[in-house]
Amino acid sequence: MLAIGGVAVCALIWGTTWYAITFQLGAVDPVVSVVLRFGLASALLFAVARVAGGKLWLTRAQHLAVAGQGVFAFSISYAFVYASEEKIASAVVAVIFAALAFLNLILFRVLSKQKAA
């Protein structure tokens, strides 16, 4: 039952994200909105990890890996999402963003000549 609740919470939060983005547009540049969003999220996650007693110290290599993933997998893609939502409907942006997972899988298969796990 806990798993179903987790999926429901994730779907509720992630599903409303696209609509919530439209409220952030216009007041500031889309890149500033992304920085504010992920800055607040990282501060909140840091606080939760601190309270839960999680490991918060990383090596230099781990910091670089995490920073690289944050920049390339999240920040750049969401900067494009915010910019695109200024021009087209958020539902269209959400569908295109969801389709990117399949495009990535196809590109991985074609470019690496390996089967995806």
Residue pairs with C-beta under 8 A, 6 or more apart in sequence:
18 85
18 90
18 91
18 93
18 94
19 90
21 33
21 81
21 82
21 85
21 90
22 85
22 90
24 33
24 36
24 37
24 82
25 33
25 82
25 85
25 86
26 86
28 36
30 79
30 82
30 83
30 85
30 86
31 79
31 82
33 82
34 75
34 78
34 79
34 82
35 75
37 78
38 70
38 74
38 75
38 78
46 56
49 55
49 56
50 56
58 66
77 97
77 100
81 93
81 97
84 93
84 96
85 93
105 116
108 114
108 116
109 115
109 116
